[in-house]
Amino acid sequence: MNTPARVRVRMYQVGFGDCLLISAEYDEPLADGRAERHILIDYGTSHSPRKGFTRGRMADVAALIDQHTHGVLDVLAVTHRHRDHLRGFEVDAGAEILRRLAPKVVLRSWTEDPALASDAKGPAGAPGAPGLAAAPAPGDGVVGPASVRYARLLGTAQEHAGALAALAAHDKPVAAAAEEQLKNADAVALLDELSAGQRGRYLYSGADAGLADIVPGLVTTVLGPPTPDQEPGVTRQAADDDEYWLTALDASLALSTSVAASEAGGTEDERRGDSVPVGPGPVRWLIDNLKAQRSHSLLRLVRNLDDALNNTSLLLLFEFGELSLLFPGDAQIENWQHTLKRFAKEPELRAKLAAIDLYKVGHHGSRNATPRTLWSLWKDRPEGSPRLTALMSTRQGVHGKAVDTAVPQDNLVTALKEVSDLYSTDDDDSASADYLEVVAEVAAGGPFRPVPAKP
């Protein structure tokens, strides 16, 4: 089996978003004459870099990706459907470059399978269901009725959030929060196009990513996301009770959208209240209360949807020989719990995660995306182990105004610096860099070391 000599990771400056390129470099040409393989993870942004930083425009980033891959992209992985991870696919210039790069395989969360759309009959690979033959076939009810229902509810909730974002009557925080939950239809359409022809793989915990023949020497473990049939807890937030909260979220967003449309001067039917029953009784009481505390309630609902979408993130472990890299997207603790609970029965998995060489910091440095359990494993690494490298793509001041909700979270940054060499696109000394780059020799098993920026 061919094993790469070194692995290079570039983290592009996109402001608040993610876009990283993993390049495996081989000493000898492979069967196709190339001596490299490239995996792009995400291509999105929601906010441009801070003033004084390089602009990080998505078209410029795509041009860099084209240059760094020498015009050939082997694998594209889009962790989940939030705009800060896929918005670049909406940019015409960037989209054209990605089409030309023509990734051989596109990895996406199981929730993105077109066969789970409201008019589809079932998940890809299920008996008699439409979908891509290359998608891993769900087995033993992994993508069962509960999972299909959950995926469809997510889509419906996004539609209602999109309606909220379009209503000028809302205050700016509600509109801004709702806008970040939009479906990004153009981006998704391009991803569906790139995934066609048996190139799409819709992954859940334990699925086969199917990369062994495409990237020689790579072992891929799909740790997440779990489906609700695998891990019922992923459908709710840790602070909630056992209610299947997404159903309530969907209904509440629908009702809130109708109320706001009426107040904003929507259609004649909406102004009359025909879109929602408003006669005396519980519904009238609910509408009156929503009006009284609309901003707080809607922000809570939209943030719950934000967390739900984050928990559909791909959580990928890549291993090249003794070198390992962990990419968790924006996975929250509910996604992570499925993996953490396996530690007791699978000590080899615990050991693998304890010994990783590179960690892409989850959710741009938020407080609930890097489990304490993982940090404790890294803190207790044996003396003499290669130093962990952590990469964080973020921008301060975008999310969370209070100390305990700010992203990136200061306490997390301090903790990560204790156990790793942390590199962030938001560091002042990276202001002029189009990307940050680290490289490691596979035979040595790490560590990753920074590559000085070219003048």
ABEGO torsion letter per residue (X at the ends): XBBBABBBBBBBBAEBEBBBBBBBBBABBBAAGBABBBBBBEBBBABBBBBGBBAGBAAAAAAAAAAAAGGBBABBBBABABAAAAAAAABAAAAAAAAAAGBABBBBBAAABAAABAABAEBBGBBGBBEBAABBBBBGGABBAAAAAAAAAAAAAAAAAAAAAABAABBAAAAAAAAAABAGAAAAAAAAAAABGGABBBBBBGBBAGAAAABBGBBBBBAOBBBAAABAAAABBAABBABBAAAAAAAAAAAAAAAAAAAAGBBAAAAAGAABBABBEAAAAAAAAAAAAAAAAAAAAAAAAAAAAAAABBBBBBBBEABBBBBAEABBAAAAAAAAAAAAABAAAAAAAAABABBBBBGGGBAAABBAAAAAAAAABBBGBBBBBBBBBBBBGABEABAAABOBBAAAAAAAAAABBBBBAABAAAAABABBBBBBBAAAGOBBBBBBBBX
